[in-house]
């Protein structure tokens, strides 16, 4: 058994980690501890920059027939919490109905080692009830699951985390059992979750590749992948396997170390998590900062002329927890998720993005983890529910994409052609945040129409539209849309 550990979170409360005699509770508390400790450390350590100028102008032209089709449709998924158990009010049927109604094409959840391989239980015994609830949910949802093969197992020697020869073999045996259990759902898999984070340390993330003996080190994650990937490929050969699954990673040094170490050999793609809701500079708690950081990773990975690495953003989200130092308003959550998903859809090396998470897992307004949902604890929709649903609808209906960034704080994404005869151009435009105002203007006589995402029609003002953080959907008749973008900070 592992002993308790504590970390002071952003709210000032002590967060308790793995609890003896309660593996699933330990999983929940450890995840909570990592997030809270990360939030506190980010508040203390990160820096900030700003850019942009007032009254800048740029000319842009979009052609209806030149939007670039994606090589494959982008996965737009959402995280749920059945696999780790807990009293999160996740009901299989209700959650599955919401997933289908929203239009998600994937769900993400955990396959927990300590629930499949338990102390005093025969190795071939059936998994406990929470695993069967996940099983039922996956059948009802009917979409491709991304399932995390992971979590410590305190009842096995050398398995917290698996770094020894015995621990690695035991983890491989668990991976075989768990993957076979869910094979009928046509799954994707991730190997572990945020190996580079541990609440035993302050800050909880490792800086760089990590030293020998540090359980967060890149070399030990590489050993885990080398053990587990062949097992998954043998048991479910058609299942894509994602690796990395890194949490906060300063300058992406840990992620770059595992890629340099060969982690991508045999894997489908690189999984990463993106969050900034506790950035010490409030103006950086945005989708723009997240986009910048993901682009920085790709630039680093391709600096030597290598082809783009397929990236899967398996967690992206902003919590609406009003009584924490990391306050994100519900409309901000909606705007940032919509912005990130539109950008991701227009970025061909982003293969999938999973919103974190489907619903609030608790009701405490002073707890970050309780408030990441796009609907509330009792399934009442937040503004993000409409925003994400509309983005999914628009992305699925788009034949091609093109993203332009006329200014650091303004984006314009072409969403193929708008429906209707005669041809037209459809655009989504936004600025980073409400503190940044923009405008899209068209030549005199252009009969463009516009509506804010999840809002009513927007009246044109002198042949153009004001742009803010809530994406504006603009339809321009004809085969060409010439426009002038203006930024006024």
C-alpha positions in Angstrom: 0.0 0.0 0.0 1.0 3.5 -0.7 0.8 6.1 2.1 -1.1 9.4 1.9 0.4 12.5 0.4 -1.0 16.0 0.5 -0.6 19.1 -1.6 -1.9 22.6 -1.1 -4.2 23.5 -4.0 -5.2 26.8 -5.5 -8.0 27.2 -3.0 -5.6 26.8 -0.1 -7.1 23.5 1.0 -5.0 20.3 1.5 -5.7 17.8 -1.2 -5.3 14.2 -0.2 -3.8 11.6 -2.5 -3.9 7.8 -2.6 -5.7 6.5 0.4 -4.9 3.1 1.9 -7.7 0.6 1.4 -9.6 2.6 -1.2 -8.0 2.3 -4.7 -10.7 4.1 -6.6 -10.9 6.9 -4.0 -7.1 7.2 -4.2 -7.4 7.5 -8.0 -9.9 10.3 -7.7 -8.0 12.1 -5.0 -4.7 11.8 -6.7 -6.1 13.2 -9.9 -7.6 16.1 -7.9 -4.3 16.6 -6.2 -2.4 16.8 -9.4 -4.7 19.3 -10.9 -4.8 21.5 -7.8 -1.0 21.3 -7.3 -0.5 22.1 -10.9 -2.8 25.1 -10.6 -0.9 26.4 -7.6 2.4 25.9 -9.2 1.4 27.5 -12.5 0.2 30.5 -10.6 3.6 30.8 -9.0 5.9 30.0 -11.9 4.5 30.9 -15.3 5.3 34.2 -17.1 3.4 36.1 -19.6 3.7 38.1 -22.8 1.4 40.4 -24.8 1.2 41.4 -28.4 -1.0 43.4 -30.7 -1.5 47.0 -31.6 -4.5 49.3 -32.0 -6.3 49.9 -35.3 -4.3 47.5 -37.4 -5.7 46.5 -40.8 -5.2 43.4 -43.0 -6.6 42.4 -46.4 -7.8 38.8 -46.8 -9.4 36.9 -49.7 -11.1 33.5 -49.5 -12.1 31.4 -52.5 -15.2 29.1 -52.2 -13.4 26.3 -54.0 -10.0 26.5 -52.4 -10.7 25.4 -48.8 -8.5 22.4 -48.1 -10.3 19.1 -47.2 -8.8 17.4 -44.2 -7.0 14.1 -45.0 -9.5 12.5 -42.5 -12.3 13.9 -40.4 -11.2 15.4 -37.1 -12.4 13.5 -34.1 -14.3 15.7 -31.7 -14.7 13.9 -28.5 -15.5 14.4 -24.8 -14.2 13.1 -21.5 -16.4 11.1 -19.1 -15.9 9.5 -15.7 -17.3 6.0 -15.6 -14.1 4.0 -15.4 -12.8 5.4 -12.2 -16.1 5.0 -10.4 -17.0 7.7 -7.9 -20.2 9.6 -7.1 -20.1 11.9 -10.1 -23.7 11.4 -11.1 -22.7 9.9 -14.5 -25.7 7.9 -15.6 -25.0 5.6 -18.6 -28.1 6.3 -20.6 -28.4 10.0 -19.9 -24.7 10.6 -20.7 -25.0 8.5 -23.9 -28.0 10.4 -25.0 -26.2 13.7 -24.5 -23.1 12.5 -26.4 -25.3 11.5 -29.4 -27.3 14.7 -29.2 -24.2 16.9 -29.2 -22.7 15.0 -32.2 -19.5 13.9 -30.5 -17.6 11.2 -32.4 -15.7 9.8 -29.5 -15.7 9.5 -25.7 -12.7 9.2 -23.4 -12.5 7.3 -20.2 -10.2 5.2 -18.0 -9.4 1.5 -17.7 -8.0 1.4 -14.2 -5.4 -1.2 -13.4 -6.4 -1.6 -9.7 -10.0 -2.3 -10.7 -9.1 -5.0 -13.1 -6.4 -6.6 -11.0 -7.5 -6.6 -7.3 -6.0 -7.9 -4.1 -7.5 -11.3 -3.1 -9.5 -11.6 -6.3 -8.8 -14.3 -8.9 -7.0 -12.9 -12.0 -9.8 -14.1 -14.3 -12.6 -12.7 -12.1 -15.1 -10.3 -13.7 -14.4 -6.6 -13.2 -16.3 -4.6 -10.5 -19.6 -2.8 -11.2 -18.1 0.5 -12.2 -16.4 -1.1 -15.1 -19.6 -2.7 -16.2 -21.3 0.7 -16.1 -18.6 2.0 -18.5 -19.2 -1.1 -20.6 -23.0 -0.3 -20.8 -22.3 3.4 -21.5 -20.0 2.6 -24.4 -22.7 0.3 -25.9 -25.3 3.0 -25.6 -23.2 5.9 -26.9 -22.2 4.1 -30.0 -19.1 6.2 -30.8 -15.4 5.3 -30.9 -13.9 5.3 -27.4 -10.5 6.5 -26.4 -9.6 4.5 -23.4 -6.7 5.2 -21.0 -4.7 2.1 -20.0 -3.2 3.3 -16.8 -3.2 4.1 -13.1 -0.9 2.7 -10.3 -1.7 -0.6 -8.7 -0.7 -0.5 -5.0 -1.4 -4.3 -4.5 1.4 -5.2 -7.0 5.1 -4.9 -6.2 6.8 -2.3 -8.3 3.6 -1.0 -9.8 3.3 2.5 -8.4 4.1 3.4 -11.1 5.4 0.4 -13.1 9.1 0.9 -13.4 10.6 -2.5 -12.5 10.8 -5.6 -14.7 8.1 -7.2 -12.6 5.9 -4.1 -12.6 6.2 -3.7 -16.3 5.3 -7.3 -17.0 2.3 -7.0 -14.6 1.2 -3.9 -16.4 1.5 -5.6 -19.8 -0.7 -8.4 -18.5 -3.3 -5.9 -17.3 -3.2 -4.1 -20.7 -3.9 -7.4 -22.5 -6.9 -8.2 -20.2 -8.4 -4.7 -20.3 -8.0 -4.2 -24.0 -9.6 -7.6 -24.8 -12.5 -6.6 -22.5 -13.4 -3.6 -24.6 -12.3 -4.8 -28.1 -15.9 -5.0 -29.3 -16.3 -1.2 -29.1 -13.7 -0.5 -31.8 -11.5 1.4 -29.4 -8.5 3.6 -29.4 -6.0 3.4 -26.5 -3.7 5.7 -24.6 -0.8 4.4 -22.7 -1.0 6.0 -19.2 -2.2 9.4 -18.3 0.1 12.3 -17.5 3.1 10.3 -16.6 5.2 13.5 -16.4 3.1 14.7 -13.4 3.2 13.5 -9.8 1.8 15.2 -6.7 4.7 13.9 -4.7 6.8 16.8 -6.1 6.5 20.6 -6.2 6.0 21.6 -8.9 4.2 18.4 -9.8 5.5 18.3 -13.4 9.0 17.3 -14.2 11.3 19.9 -15.9 12.9 18.3 -18.9 13.4 14.6 -19.4 13.8 13.9 -15.6 16.6 12.2 -13.7 17.1 8.5 -13.2 14.9 7.3 -10.3 12.4 10.1 -10.8 9.0 8.3 -11.4 8.1 11.1 -13.9 11.2 10.6 -16.1 10.9 10.2 -19.8 13.1 7.1 -19.9 10.7 5.2 -17.7 7.7 6.2 -19.8 9.6 5.0 -22.8 10.1 1.6 -21.1 6.4 1.4 -20.4 5.5 2.1 -24.0 8.0 -0.5 -25.3 6.4 -3.1 -23.0 2.7 -2.2 -23.6 2.5 -1.2 -27.2 3.3 -4.7 -28.6 0.7 -6.2 -26.2 -2.1 -3.9 -27.4 -1.1 -4.4 -31.1 -1.3 -8.2 -30.5 -4.6 -8.3 -28.6 -6.5 -5.6 -30.6 -4.4 -5.2 -33.8 -6.8 -2.7 -35.5 -6.9 -0.3 -32.5 -4.9 2.9 -32.8 -2.6 3.6 -29.9 -1.7 7.1 -28.7 1.4 7.8 -26.6 2.7 10.7 -24.6 -0.5 11.9 -22.9 1.5 14.6 -21.2 0.1 17.1 -18.7 1.6 20.5 -18.2 5.1 20.4 -19.8 7.2 23.5 -19.6 8.5 24.3 -23.1 7.4 20.7 -24.0 10.8 19.4 -22.9 9.5 16.1 -21.6 7.3 15.5 -24.6 10.2 16.3 -26.9 12.4 13.9 -25.0 10.1 11.0 -25.4 9.6 11.7 -29.1 13.4 11.9 -29.5 13.6 8.6 -27.6 11.4 6.9 -30.3 8.1 6.8 -28.5 6.2 7.3 -31.8 7.5 4.0 -33.3 4.4 1.9 -33.9 2.0 4.5 -32.4 -0.8 6.2 -34.2 -0.2 9.7 -32.7 1.1 11.9 -29.9 -1.5 12.7 -27.2 -1.2 15.9 -25.2 -3.2 17.9 -22.6 -3.7 21.6 -22.8 -4.9 23.8 -19.9 -4.2 27.4 -18.8 -7.2 28.3 -16.6 -4.8 29.2 -13.7 -2.2 31.1 -15.7 -0.9 33.9 -13.5 -1.8 36.5 -16.1 -5.6 36.4 -16.5 -5.4 37.5 -20.2 -3.5 34.3 -20.9 -6.3 32.0 -19.7 -7.6 31.7 -23.3 -7.8 29.5 -26.3 -5.3 31.7 -28.1 -2.6 30.8 -25.5 -3.5 27.1 -25.8 -3.3 27.3 -29.6 0.1 29.1 -29.4 1.4 26.4 -27.1 0.3 23.6 -29.3 1.8 25.2 -32.4 5.1 25.7 -30.5 5.2 22.0 -29.9 4.7 21.2 -33.6 7.4 23.7 -34.6 9.8 22.1 -32.1 9.1 18.6 -33.3 9.6 19.5 -37.0 12.5 21.9 -36.6 14.9 19.5 -38.3 12.7 19.1 -41.4 10.7 16.1 -40.2 7.1 15.8 -41.3 4.3 17.0 -39.0 3.6 14.8 -36.0 0.0 13.7 -35.7 -1.3 15.3 -32.5 -4.3 14.3 -30.5 -5.4 16.9 -27.8 -7.1 14.4 -25.5 -7.9 17.0 -22.8 -8.8 20.7 -23.4 -11.1 22.6 -21.1 -11.8 25.5 -18.8 -13.6 25.1 -15.5 -16.4 27.4 -14.4 -15.5 27.5 -10.6 -16.5 31.0 -9.4 -15.0 30.7 -5.9 -11.4 29.9 -6.9 -8.5 32.1 -7.9 -8.9 30.7 -11.5 -12.2 32.2 -12.4 -13.5 31.4 -15.9 -17.0 32.7 -16.6 -19.5 30.2 -18.3 -19.5 32.3 -21.5 -15.7 32.4 -21.6 -15.7 28.6 -21.3 -18.1 28.4 -24.3 -16.1 30.9 -26.4 -12.7 29.3 -25.7 -13.8 25.8 -26.5 -15.5 26.9 -29.7 -12.3 28.9 -30.7 -10.0 26.0 -30.0 -12.2 23.4 -31.9 -12.6 25.7 -35.0 -8.8 26.2 -35.1 -8.1 22.5 -34.6 -10.5 21.5 -37.4 -8.6 23.8 -39.8 -5.2 22.4 -38.7 -4.7 19.1 -40.5 -2.0 17.7 -38.1 -4.5 17.9 -35.3 -6.2 14.6 -35.6 -8.6 14.9 -32.7 -9.7 17.0 -29.7 -11.5 15.9 -26.6 -13.4 18.4 -24.5 -12.8 18.0 -20.8 -15.4 17.1 -19.7 -19.1 16.2 -20.5 -20.6 17.2 -17.1 -19.6 18.7 -13.8 -18.4 16.0 -11.5 -19.5 17.8 -8.4 -21.3 20.9 -7.1 -18.7 22.8 -5.0 -18.1 26.3 -6.5 -14.6 26.4 -4.8 -13.3 23.2 -6.5 -11.8 23.3 -10.0 -12.3 19.7 -10.8 -16.0 19.8 -10.0 -16.7 22.5 -12.7 -15.1 21.4 -16.0 -18.4 20.1 -17.5 -20.1 21.7 -20.5 -23.3 20.8 -18.6 -23.8 21.0 -14.9 -23.8 18.2 -12.3 -27.5 17.6 -12.9 -27.1 17.9 -16.7 -28.4 21.5 -17.0 -26.6 23.0 -20.0 -24.0 25.7 -19.7 -23.4 28.1 -22.7 -20.6 25.7 -23.7 -23.1 23.0 -24.5 -24.6 25.0 -27.3 -21.3 26.4 -28.5 -19.7 22.9 -28.8 -22.8 21.4 -30.4 -22.8 24.2 -33.0 -19.1 23.9 -33.7 -19.5 20.1 -34.3 -22.4 20.7 -36.7 -20.5 23.3 -38.7 -17.3 21.3 -38.8 -19.1 18.1 -39.9 -20.8 20.1 -42.6 -17.7 21.7 -44.0 -16.0 20.3 -47.1 -12.7 22.0 -46.4 -10.9 24.5 -44.2 -8.4 27.3 -44.1 -7.2 29.3 -41.1 -5.9 32.8 -41.3 -4.5 34.9 -38.4 -4.4 38.5 -39.5 -3.3 39.5 -36.0 -2.1 37.6 -33.0 -5.5 38.1 -31.3 -7.8 37.6 -34.3 -8.6 34.4 -36.2 -10.6 33.8 -39.4 -11.4 30.2 -40.3 -13.0 29.3 -43.6 -15.6 26.5 -43.3 -15.9 25.4 -46.9 -18.9 26.8 -48.7 -22.2 27.9 -47.2 -25.3 25.9 -48.3 -27.3 27.2 -51.2 -27.2 27.8 -54.9 -24.7 30.0 -56.6 -21.8 29.4 -54.4 -20.8 31.2 -51.2 -18.0 31.4 -48.6 -18.6 30.6 -44.9 -16.3 32.0 -42.3 -15.9 31.9 -38.5 -14.2 34.9 -37.0 -13.2 35.8 -33.5 -10.9 37.7 -31.3 -9.0 36.3 -28.3 -11.2 37.9 -25.5 -13.6 40.7 -24.8 -10.7 43.1 -24.2 -9.8 42.8 -27.9 -12.2 44.2 -30.4 -12.1 43.5 -34.1 -14.1 44.2 -37.3 -14.6 42.4 -40.6 -15.6 44.7 -43.4 -16.5 43.9 -47.0 -16.6 46.0 -50.2 -19.6 48.2 -50.6 -22.6 46.3 -51.8 -21.5 42.9 -50.5 -24.6 41.1 -49.2 -22.9 39.2 -46.3 -25.0 37.8 -43.5 -23.8 36.9 -40.0 -24.8 35.4 -36.7 -22.9 34.9 -33.5 -22.5 31.3 -32.5 -25.6 30.3 -30.5 -26.9 33.9 -31.1 -29.3 35.6 -33.4 -28.6 37.3 -36.7 -26.1 40.2 -36.5 -26.9 43.4 -38.3 -24.2 44.8 -40.5 -22.6 48.1 -39.5 -21.3 50.1 -42.5 -20.7 47.0 -44.7 -19.1 44.9 -41.9 -19.5 43.2 -38.5 -18.0 43.8 -35.1 -16.0 40.7 -33.9 -15.4 39.6 -30.4 -14.6 36.4 -28.5 -17.9 34.7 -29.3 -17.3 33.4 -32.9 -19.2 35.1 -35.6 -20.4 32.9 -38.5 -20.4 34.9 -41.7 -21.8 33.9 -45.1 -20.7 35.8 -48.1 -22.5 35.1 -51.4 -20.4 34.4 -54.5 -17.2 32.4 -55.2 -14.9 35.0 -53.6 -14.9 36.8 -50.3 -12.6 39.8 -50.1 -12.5 41.5 -46.7 -10.6 43.9 -44.5 -9.8 42.8 -40.9 -9.3 45.5 -38.3 -8.1 45.1 -34.8 -8.7 47.7 -32.2 -7.4 46.8 -28.8 
